[in-house]
Amino acid sequence: MTDVDMDVAAVARISAVPAILRVIGHMTGLRLALIARVTDDTWKACAVLDRMDFGLEPGGTLDIATTLCSQVRDTKEPVIIDCASEDPTYCGHPTPKMYGFESYVSVPIFMKNGDYFGNVCALDSRPARLKQGETLTMMQLFAELVGLQLEAEEQHQSTQVALLDAHETAELREQFIALLGHDIRSPLSAIISGSGLLLGRGLAAAEHKIVERLRGSAGRIARLVDDVLDFARGRLGGGIPLAMAEVHDLDQVFRQITDEARASHPQRTIHFRSNTARTLRCDRDRLAQVLSNLLSNALEHSPKDSAVDVALTFRESGLALCVTNQGEPIPEEIMTRLFQPFSRGLGARPRAGLGLGLYIVAEVVKSHEGTIEVCSSRTEGTTFVCTLPAR
């Protein structure tokens, strides 16, 4: 389909066009009204109301050189004729004689950006008083309306294309998540399970160390894969999904995460305190992931001889989780993008991971309809506060 054919189709999709042509015919008394797409070398009818058996239909073409539309195209000015055979300018013009019309009016259609599109035309084999009254004003208003409708139609088509692209992107995203979730995690699970079995078979010290390192590396890869999956679901899939349930022992879950962090960092001091636990409707595993990520972040960005504090406070309104370390204050330029994906800080020392930990924390908290805040100073340290509403 050529560009001109696409423009003809665009006019055909404008529901107001038939009514516009009927009003033009009624107000002027002219029996042929039409909208034409006009280019340097093409004249093609987009919409036609023919009550004088002129023989022109939508999609029909005329030799552009034989029409007065070429004059409108070149001058960008309307042409209006009451009686061609008596008009001093057009009485000897070949076009009225070729097409057998006496009365004629044609005004240019412009797009919003000023580009010329074509003409709104009307004609009749009988003379008509067109120069008197508001005929020209009416035609110009209709031409402007058609231009605006064409602009809206173009935007609509662009939106449709964008929606189609988004649908295709969503399918690719789902394929990516499925690939990552199955084809990568499955062999990793086999490596972790197999190495665990080997560690229980009384290996020599050197072999035991190699297998233990292998299992640890596979575990880190699995965590990276999980982070990327969460990123794909959160950033591209409309939010991290939750498995909501009534949880009665959230303090014990958080205490276990803290104990695991102590075991992984035996040289560090990690304090945990909690008031009386309350039942909370939440995703237990996702909130454990929140604390795990916050603890890893706090341990990574604080001196080795400083303590990290975890405080869990149950309230009538919900839950508050605070994780505090005594590291250097977070610079303002980092604070503004702290929860963005792949944010890894400005430190000279390379950091482990992909920089998705705090992004995932924020997404999980948001999925729980909660909030996360951070304050950082040299005297008070850095504190992340996650607040979750009671459900």
N, C-alpha and C positions, 0 to 999 in steps of 0.2 A: 504494500500500500504506500503510495506516494504521500509527501507532506500535504499536498493539496487535497488528496482524498481524505486524509486524516482530519483536515480542517472542515471539510464538508460533513464528515461524520460528527464532528464536534457541534456544529450548528444543528444537525438533526437531533442531537440529544438535548437541546435546550427546549424545554416544554413550552415556554412562552412564545416561541417563534410563530406557530400557526395563528395564535391570537393577535400578535403584532401585525401580521400580514392582513388579517381580516379587518382590523381597525383601520389600517392604511387604505384598504379598498373602500371601506364604508365612508371614511372622512373625505377622501379625494374623489370618489366616484370612478376611479381607474380600475379596470377589470383584470389587469395583470400586475401582481406585486411579487417581489422576489428579493432574496438575498444572494449575492454573488461573491465568490472568492476570486479575487483579481490579482494576478501577478504580472511580471514583465511580459510573459508570453502565454498566459493562460487566462481563460474566462470560464468558470464553471458554476452552475447553479447549485446552491446549497439547499434552498427551500423555495417553493413556488406555490402561489395561489393564482390559478389561471381560469378566468371566467370568460375569456374571449377566444378560446380555442387557438391560442398562439402556438401550442405544440411543444412547449418547453416543460421538462420534468426535472426533479432533483437529480443531480449528476450530469445533466445535459451540458453541452459545451457550445460556445460560439467562438468565432474567430475574433480575438481580442482587438485586432486592427479595425474591425468593422463596427465596433461599438463605441458609444459615447463614454462608457466606463473607463476607457483608456485615458480620456481627457480628465476625468475625475481623479484617476490614479496619479496622473502626472502633475496636476495643479493642486490636488488635495482640496479642491473647492467644489461645491455642489453645482449641478446643472439642472435648471428648471425651465420647461417650455410649455406654454399654453397651447399654441397652435403652430406646429413646425412649418406648415406651408406658408404662413404669413409672418413668421419670425424673421427679422432681417439677418440674423446670424445663421439660422439653420434652414432657411427656405431652399437653399441650394446644396445643403449637406446631403451626402449619399446615404447616411445611416437611417434617417427617418423614412426615406423612400424604400430602402432595402427591407426594413422590418415592418413597414406599413403602420407607423404610429404618428399621431399628431401631438398628443400631450405626453409629457415625459418629465420625471423628476428622479434624480439620483444623488445621494449624499454619501460621503465616505465613512467607513467604519474604522475606528482606530482602537488599538489595544491600549492597555493602561500605560505601557512604556512608550507610547507614541508611535509604534509601528503601524503601518497601513495594512489593513486586512482585505478589504473589498468594499462593496457598496450595498446599500438598501435602495432598491429601484421600484418604480411603478410607472406604467405606461398604458396608453389606450389608443385605439384607432380613431377615436373621436376627440375633438378639442375639449379642453377643460380649463376652468379658471384656477390655476395653481399659484400664480404669483401674488394673488390677493389673499388676505387672511393669514392663517397660521400654518399653512401646509408645510412650508420649509422648516419652521421651528419644530413641528411635530415629527417630521422625518429625521431631523438631527437628534432629537431626543430618543427616538427609537434606535437610531444608529449607535448612540452612546450606550443605551441599554444592552444592545446585542454585544457590544465590545466588552462591557462589564460581565455579561453572562459567559462569554467565551473565556475570559480570564478566570472566572470561577470554575468553569468546566476543566480548564487546564490544571488548576490547582487540585481539583477533585481527582483527575486522572493521575497526577503525581502522587497523591495520597494513596490511591489504589495500588500503584506500583510499589510504593514504600511498604504498604501492608503485605503485599506479596513477598517482597524481599525479607520482611521481618518474619513471615511464616517460614520461609526457606531457611533463614538463619536459626529460627527456633528448632527446626528439624535437625540441622547440623549440630546445634548445641546438645540436643538430646543424644545424638549419635556419639558425640565427644564424651559426654558423661558416661554413657553406657560402655564405651571403649575403655575409658579410664577406670571405671568401677569394676569391670570384669576382667579384661585382658591384662591389666597390670596388677590389680590387687590380688587376683587369684594366685599367680605364681609367687608373689611376695608372701602370701599367707603360707604357701607350701614351704618356702625357705625358712620362715620363722618357726613353723611347726617342726620341720625336719631338724633344724639346728637345736631346738629344744630337746628333741629325742636324743640327739648325739651327745648333748651335755650331760645327760643322765646315764651314760654308758661307761663311765670311768676312763675317760681319755687321759692321755699323758698331759702334763702341764702345758707344754708348748701347743699341742693340738687343741686343748681346752680353750686356751687364750684365743687361738685363731677362730674357732667356731663361735666363741662368745662375741668376738668382734664382728663376725659375719652376721650374727643375729641382731646385734645392736644397729649395724648399718641398715639391715633390712627393715628394722623397726622405724628408723628415722625416715627411710624412703616411704614407708607406709603412711607415716604422719604427714609427709609432704604431699602425698597423693590425696589424703583426706582433706588437707587444706585447699588444694586446687579444686577438688570436688565441691567443697563448701563455697569457694569463690565463684565457681561456675553457676551453682544454684542461687547464690545470693545476688551476685552482680548481674547475671544474665537471665536467671529464671524466675525473678520476682520475689525473692526472699528465701531464707533458709527454712526448710520444712521442720516442723516440730511434732513430736509424739507426746501430746499433753496427757497428763495423768495426775491424780491426787498423790502428792509425795509427802510422807509423814516424817522422814528421817533425813531431810536435806542437810542438817548440820553434820550428821555422820558421813554423808557423802563428801562434804567439803573437808571434814577432818581427815578422811582417807586420802583425798587428793593432796592435802598438806603433808601427811605422813610419807606419801610417795615422793614428794619434792624433797623432803628431808633425807630420804634414803638415796636419792640421786645426787644430793649436794650435802654430804655428811659434814663438810667443813663450815656450812652456813647455819645461822640461827633463824628459825622461822617460828614465830609465835602465832597461835590460833586461839581465838576466843569467840564464844557464841552465847547468847542468852537462851531462854527456854524456846525450844523449837515449836513451830506451828505448822499446820498442814498448808501446803501451797500447791496450787494447780500449775504445773510447769512441765518442762521436759528435763528430767533428771540428768540424762547424759549430756545434754547440751549445756546445762549450767555447770556441770563438772568440767566441761571443756572450757567454759569461760574462766573459771578459777585457775585451771591448769595453765591457760595462756597468759593470764595476768601474773601468775606466780613466776612463770618462765621469763616474762618480760622484766619483772621486778628484780629477779636474781641476776639477769644478764646485765642490767644497767645500774648496778649498785656495787660499792666496794665489797671485797671478799670478807672483810671483818665486820660488816654492818648487818643488822637484823632486818628481816622482812616481817611485817605484821599483817595478819589476816583477821578481819573482824566481821562477824555475821550477826546482823541484828534483825530479829523478827518483830514486826509491828502489826497493829490492826490493819493498817493500810497496805501492808505488803512486806517486802524484804529489802534490806540494804546490805550490800557486800562491799567492803572496803579493803583494798590491798595497798599497803604503804611501804615504800623503800626509802633509803637515805642517799640516793644517788645525786648526781649533779642536776640542777634544775633543767627542765626541758626548755630549750630555746624557743622563742616565739615563732620563728619561721618553721620549726618542726611541729609545734603545737597545732598550727592551722591545718596540717595534713596528717595528723597522728593516726586517724582511723581510716585513711585511704589505703587501698590495696597496694602492696609492694613498697610500702613506706618503711625504710630501714635506717633512718636517722643519718646524722652527718659525721659519726665517729670515724676516726682514721682506721680503726681495727675492723676487719670484715666480720659481719654478723652471720650467725647460722640461720638457716631457714630462708623462706621466700619473702618475708615481710608481710605476711597475711594474718598473723596472730591477732593483732588488735582490730583489724578489719572484721574478722570473724566474730570476735567478742562483741563488737558494736552491732553486727547483724543479728546475732542470737538475742541480744538484749532488745533490739528493736522488734524482733519477731514475737517477743514476750510482751510487747507494748510497754517496755520499760525505757529508762534513760540511763545514759552513762556520762559522767563528768570527770574531769581531771584537774587537779590543782597542783602546782609545783613551785617550790621555793627553796632557797638554800637553808633556811632555818627549820622548816617543817618537813622537808623531803617531798616526795611525789606520791600522791594518793589518787587512785582510781576508785570511783564510787559508782556502783551499779545499783539502780533502784528498780525493783519489779513490783507491779501492783498486785494486790490480792485478787484472786479470781474465785 
